Amino acid sequence: MIMRGLYVFKHGSELGNALAHKLFELIQAKKNSDEPARDFADYTVSVKEGATPAGVTLQRKVG
């Protein structure tokens, strides 16, 4: 398995500034066609830019 990207949410508070499921909804992986996926390029990963809640930062680390 190869890591293609890592998305890290950092909170300004020890108790967190947002619910985890709300943060996970900001990142979407969608298949590009109805054909069986054979490669990472068969998917498009997108991030809802500007939708990160106050007090939370998103760090993108691409592999």
Secondary structure, DSSP 4 states (H G I P E B T S, - for coil): ----EEEEEEESSTT-SS-HHHHHTTEEEEESSSSPP-SGGGEEEEE-TT-PPTTEEEEEEE-
